[in-house]
Amino acid sequence: MAAENPDLWSNPDKMQKHNKEKAFLERAVAEFTNFEARVADIKVLLEMSIEAQDEASFSEVKVETTALEKVGLDLEIKRVLSGERDSHSTYLSINSGAGGTEASDWAGMLFRMYLRYAEHHGYKTEILELNEAEEAGIKGVTMLIQGPYAYGYLKAENGVHRLVRISPFDSNARRHTSFASVFVWAEVDDDIKIEVRAEDLKVETFRSSGAGGQHVNKTDSAVRMYHLPSGIIVSCQTQRSQIQNRETALKMLKAALYEKEIEKQNAEKDALNSTKKANEWGSQIRSYVMHPYQMVKDHRTGFETNQVGDVMDGDLDGFIMAYLKDQVTGDPSADLPS
């Protein structure tokens, strides 16, 4: 093999990428093989339970079938995540809109929702910047969500999210509407070269804000980086030193610039293009209604559920599946192509 591709073995970066891609493909094959084996086993168990009129075995079949439905949905989603960056980890930022405490509390609720989503899917999360609000919730947060297909899934969340509820902060118990924006961009590999000139950067250092604890280190090492030509701003305040925060911020910036360039090149066909134009107040992608009725509805696909509590606890798979189906077929309720 070394003779066939000597460049691979002489370049550690390429070798690392090769091994990563190999592991990724091996894992995908193993997941599907395991799914097929479980389906075959459940068919045999079903036949045996019917033949023996065994109610206990039939109950086991029903439990396993429910579990396999969830596994099958996950595999179905992965099958349509064929974009160049879909399998990557992702950055996700949340910013509260106008509205003071109401908006910051809503941003905090979304923050918890995505942390729970990541937990449910076995993703690792790293909080890169967290700005807590004075009374409740957060003004903004940026985090790295690490794991296979994190970007492919969570790109569906890009846009403005609207909350309607009876405010717990209003002594007159009036209904309030709050907004928060979510922006998602893929983490890019180190071998993707993005040129960032020193003269195009403005770098500020500051003391980390927030309550400390596991989220932020309250030191003078935080870094905010402005890319003047594009207007992109990134921050990092959770690493141990200013140098580490600067390196992380630069990596975030390069990923954001790469995202911007991809969108520019694919303006007509990029799936994110339609949601980016909705990323402004009053043009939300999804509404979460807690009063006078219970409903979460995605305005792009029409997918909705009255299980608001489950959604806020990170159950976003239905919304993500509808979004991906809509991107592939133009119909969020259609079957995915074979």
N, C-alpha and C positions, 0 to 999 in steps of 0.2 A: 504493500500500500504506500509505503514511503517513497518507493521509486515512481509510482504513478502520480503522486502529488507531493513532491519534495518541499514546495513552498509552504504547505500546510504545517509541516513538522518543524520548519525553521522559523516560523512566525508564531510566537506564543499567543498573541491576541487572536489570530485566525484559528489556532488550535482550540483555544477556549470557546470561541463561538461555535466551531464545529462540534465540540463535545456537548455544548448547550443545546444545539439543534438536534443532535442525535438523541440526547436524553428526552427532549420534548417529544420527538416522534415516537420513541419507544414507549413513553408514557401514554400517548394517544392510542397506540395500537393495543397496549395492555388494557386500557380502560374499555375499549370496544370488545376485546376478546373476553374480558371478564363479564361484560354485560350479556354477550351471547351465551356464555356458559350458564349464567344465572337464569336466563330465559328458558334454556333447554331444561335445566333442573326443575323449574317451576311447572313446566309442561308435564314432565314425568310425574311429579308429585300430584298434580291435578288429576291425571288419569288414574293414579293409584287411589286417591281419596274418593273418586267417583265409583271406582270398581268395588272398593271395600266399604263404601258408605260411611267413611270416617269423617265425622264432623270436625274433630280436632285438626286433622291434616288439612281439611278444606279451609279452616280459619287461618292456618299458617299460610296457605296459598294466597288468601286475600291480603294478608299483611305484607307478604313479599311482593305481590303485584303492585300494591300502593308504593312501596319503596322503589320498585323498578320503574314505575312511571316517572318518578322524580329524576332517576338516573338517566332515563331515556330523554327527558326534556333537556337535561344538561348536555348530553351528547348531541342532540339536535341543534342546540344553540351553537355549540362549538363547530358544527359542520358548516355553518354559514359565516363563521368568523375567519374569513380567509384573507382579510386585508393585511397589508405589510406590517402594521403595528398592532393588530388585534390581539396577538398573543402576549404583548408586553405588559409589564407593570404600568401603573398610571399615577400621575399626580392629580389631586382633586382639591379644588379650593371652593370655599363657601364664603359669601359676603352678604351681610344683612343689608336690606334696603332702607328707605326712609321710613321712619315710624318709631324711632327711639326704642324703648324697652320691648315693645311688642315685636319689632323686627329682629332685635338681637336674640330674644327668646326663641323665635322661630328658627333663626340660623343655628342656635344651639340644639334644637330638636332635630334638624337635618343632620347636624354633625353626629349626634348619637345614632341616627338612623343608618348612616353610612358605616359607622364603626360596627354596628350590629350586623349589617350586611356582610362586611368583610369577615367578621367572626364566624358567621354561618358558613361561609365558603372557604374557610381555612386560610384566609389571606393575612399577611402580616402588615400592620400599619405603623407608620412612623410620622409623628406630628412634627412638621418642619417650622411652622409658625402658628401661634395662637394668640389672638387679641381678645381678651375677655371684656365683656361689657360691665359697667359699674353695678347695675342692679340685677340683671339676669341674662343668661345666655352669652353669646359671643358677637363681637363685631366682625370677625373674620377668622378663618383658619385655612391652612394649606397642609395637606398630608400626602405622603407617599403610600400607596396601597400596592403591596408586592405579592405577585402570584400569577400563575398562568391565566391569560385572557382577562386580566383585571381591566385593561383598557377597552378591550372588545365589548365587555359587558357594560361598563360604567359610562361609555361615551353616550349611552342613551339618556344619561342624567344631565347632559349639558344644556343649560338654559335657566329660565326664571321659574321659581316654584312659589305658588300662592297658597296662603293659609286663610281660612275663614273660620272663626270661632268666637265664643263668648270669652272676652278677655279676663284672665285671672288677675290682671293688674288694674281693672276698672271697677271701682266701688259701685258703679251703677249697673254693672253686669250687661254692658252693651256689646253688640257684635262688632268685631274688628277684622279687618283684612290686612294681612302682612305679606311682604315679599322678601325673597332672598335669591341670590343668583348662585348658580353652580357652574364651575368651569372645569373641564376635564381635558388633560393632554397627556400623551403617552410618554413614558420614560424611554429614551433612545439609547441604543448601544453605544459604547465608547468608540467603536470603529467607524461610526457615522461622523464625518468631519463637518463641523459647523464653525465657520470663521467668525470670531468675535474680536473686533479690534479694541485695543485699550482706549483709544480716543473716543470710542462710541459709548463708553461706560461711565456712569457716575455711581460711585460706591459710597454709602454711608454706613457708619457703625453706630450702634445704640444699645442701650440696656434693654434686656428682654423684658417684655410685659407679661402679665398673667399671674396666676396663683402659684406657679412653681410646681412642685411635686414631680410627677412622672412626665409632664408635658413640656415644661420649659426650664432651662437653667437660668436663674436670675443673675446674670453676669453682664459685663460690658462687651461681650463678644458677638452680639447679634449683627447681622449684615443685611442691608437692603441694597439691591442692585437695580439700577435704571439703565435700560438700553435705549439710548436717545433716538436713534433712527426709527425704531418700531414703536416706541412708547411702552414697551413691556416692562413691568416691574415685578421683581421676585424678592422674597425675603427668606432668611433662615436664621433661627435663633436657638436651636436645640442641640447643636453639636458642642463639643467640649471647648473648642478654641475658635478664635476669629478666623484662623486659617482654614479650619474644617468647615465653618459656616460659609466662608467665601467659596470654597470648592464646591460645596453642595448647591449654593445659589447659582454658580456658573453652570453647573450641570442642569439645573432646572431651567435656566435661561436658554441654554442650547436646545433643550427639548421643546420649549415654547416656540423658539425660532424655527425649528424643524417643522413643527405642527403648522405654523403660519405659512411656510414655504410650500408644504404639501397641499394645503388648502388653496393657495394661489394657483398652483399648477393644475389642480383638479376642481376648479370652481364650480363647474357644471355637474360633475358626477360625485363629488365628495359628499358622503352621507352627513357630515357635520355642517355642511354649508347651510342647509335649511334651518338648523336649530340655532346657528350663530346669529342669524338675523332676528331671531326671536328673543335674544338675550338683552332685553330692555324692559323697563317697568311697564306693566300694562299689557304685555304680550307674552304671558306665561305659557310654558309647555305643559304644566300640570297643576291641578287645583286639589287641595286637601280641605275638604269641608267637614267640620266637626259640629256645626250648628247652622241651621235648624235640623239638618239631617246628617247622616254619616256617609261620606263617599269620597273616594279619591279617583280622579279622572284625568287621563292623559289626553290633551287636546290635539295631539298630532295623530294618534292612532284610534282614539275613541275607546280604548280599553279602560274599564273602570271596575271598582270593587267597593263594597260597603264595609270591608274589614279594615277600617282605618288603623286600629290598634296593631294589627299584624304588619301593616305597611310601615308604620313608625318604628316597629321592632326589626325592620330590615328585610321584610319579605317583598322584594322588588322583582322577582323572577318573571311574574306575569307581565309587568310593564316592559321589561327588557325584551322578553320573547316577542311581544306584539310589535315593538319598535324594530327589531331585527327582521321579522317577517315583512313588515312594511317596506324596509329598505330593499329587500330582495325581490318581493313579488308585487309591491304596491298595494297589498291588501293585508292588514294586520291580523285578519282572522283566517287567512288562507293557509293551506298546508305548504310546508317548505318543499322546493323542488328536489327531486331525487338525484 
